[in-house]
Amino acid sequence: MIKKRVESLLNLSGVCKLMVFDLAGFEGVYDYIAILKEYGFKIVQYTNVESFRLEYEENHKNTTERIATIIKNNIYVPYDIQQKFRKVSLSLEAVFPKLHTDTLMKYRCDMDLISFAYDNCYADAKTPQDTDDFIRKVAFSEHIINCYCTSKIELLRHLCEIAGRYTDWITIARLKTVVHYYATLTNLEMDFTFADEAFARFIERGYETLSTEIGTNAPTIVTKALRFISGKGNRKIALIVMDGMSLFDFEAISRHFTGIEYEFNCTFVIIPTTTPLSRQSLLSAKFPRELEKPFSLANEEKEFVAEASGIGYNNNQIQFLRRYEPVVSQFAKFITVVINEVDDIVHGQRQGRIGMYNDMHTLGKSGKLQKLIKELAKSGFDVYITSDHGNTPCVGVGGFRSGVEMQSKSMRMAVLKDFAEKHKLLDKYTTEYSGHYLDKSFKYLVCLPGVSFDNKGESVMTHGGMTLDEVIVPFVKIKGVV
C-alpha cells in the first residue's frame, strides 16, 4: 500500500534527525506526518533560517530525540544545517516514478488502490494517457479491487482484535468505508459481521467514556461539537449538518470537492442513532437525558439558539437555517444549516449500497453542497460539516404493535416503557442497549446488524441501531476554497 512505499522512501530505521523536502505539496496527497509521529519524531516546520538555527542550537543539536524538519518551499537551508540531517524528498513522482504526476492528482482519493496495483505497472506510463489507462484498466479492474478489498478485510480483522480506545474504532470505520466503496464498484459481497460484533463490545465498555475524552482534531461525540468549533473568541462559524450522511456517503460526495481543501476527521453520534436523539444532542450540547423532548425535533432550533447564546453569541448573530441556499443575515456569526437530502435518499432507497453509491455521486456532481461551502467560506465563516447519524443496509423482518410503546419512527430500535411486554420479534432480532446518556426509566432495544422492522423481506437503507456505519460519522473542517 502507499504507506509502505512512503515508509520505504523515508527509510526511518536508525535515523535521529530527518529533513523532508515536500516542495510539491505531497502532504495534501498523503499524510506522511502521521508516519513520522508513529515513529516517534517531533515535527518542526522550517519557515525561517534565523529562527530555525536558534531553535536547533538551543533545543535539537545535542538531543537524542528524533526530529523531522519539514520544508515546503524553496527557502534557503544553510549547508552546515543540512549536513546534520538525513535528507529525503517526497513527491508523487518519487512514490510512483513510472506514472504521470498531474494525471495521478485527478485520482488523489484512490492513491492507496493505485499503490496496490503499481507492481503491475511493468513499463513506464509517463504520458497522461498511459497513466490514465493504467489506472482505469488495471487499478480499477475487478481483479485488483477484489484482491485489494480482501487484503483490507484481513487488516480489519486484526485491528478489531487489538482495538482499545475510541480512536482505534475511528481508524477501523474509515478503513471499512474504503473497502465498502471499492467493493460496491464490483458488486463484491463482504461480510463485516465480525467488525460490528467487536464494535458492540466496545459500545458496552467504552462508549460512555466519550463524554470525558478530549478530542484533538474533532469532538469525541456530537454533544461536544458546538463547543469544539466555537473555541475561544467570536469567530464566524457555520456548521452544515447533513442529516443521515454516513462515512460511505461522504466518501462518494467528497470526490467531487474541486477547489475545496478540507481536513477529514470523525465523531461518534448518540445511540440509538435516530434523528431526534442525535441531532438534538448535536445542536443543543445536551445528552438526551437532559432534553425536554428527546424523541421530538420540536425544540431543536430553540435548543441551538440557547447553546449558541451560552457560548457568547448575541441572538441577532445566531441563525438556524435549512437547505442549500439559505438566506444568511449580514449580522450572523454562528449558524447551523440543516440539509435533509441524504436522509430522504436513505429512506427512499431500495437498491442498497449500490443505490447510495449512485445517488451520492449524483449529489456530488450537482455541486449544491460545494456551492454552499464556498459561499459560506468566502463570506468569512469557518465552515464545518458533520452528520447526526449514518445508515446501513437491512432486510425487513416484519413489524409489530402490541405491548410496545414506540417512542421513535426508527425501524431499527424500540423503546419499552414501564413493564410493556416484549414482542417475539424483539426477542429474536434485538439486543438490549445499556442506555448510555439516555433516560434510564426506559428500556432500549436495538436491532442486530442487517435487520429492521420493515416489511418482511424488504431491502432498505435505514438507521437507529449501533453498527459502525450508523454510529461513526464524518466531521470535516474546511481549510480553504478557490
Buried (B, 14 or more C-beta within 10 A) or exposed (E): BBBEBBBEBBEBEEBBBBBBBBEBEBBEBBBBBEBBBEBEBBEBEBEEEEEBBEBBEEEBEEEEEBBBBBBBEEEEBEEEBEEBBBEBBBBBBBBBEBBBBEBBBEBEBBBBBBBBBBEEBEEEBBEBEBBBEBBEEBBBBEEBBBEBBEEBBEEBEEBBEEBEEBBBBBBBBBBBBBBBBBBBEBEBEBEBEEBBEBBBEBBEEBBEEBEEBEBEEBBBBBBBBBEBBBEEEEEBBBBBBBBBBBBBBBBBBBBBBEEBEBEBBBBBBBBBBBBBBBBBBBBBBBBBEBBEEBBEBEBBBEBBBBBBBEBEBEEEBBBBBEEBEBEBEEEBBBBBBBBBBBBEBBBEBEEBBEBBBBBBBEBBEBBBBBEBBBBBBEEEBBBBBBBBBBBBBBBBBBBBEEEBEBBBEBBBBBBBEEEBEBBEBBEEBBBEBBBBBBBEEBBBBBBBBBBBBBEEEBBBBBBBBBBBBBBBBBBBBBEEBE
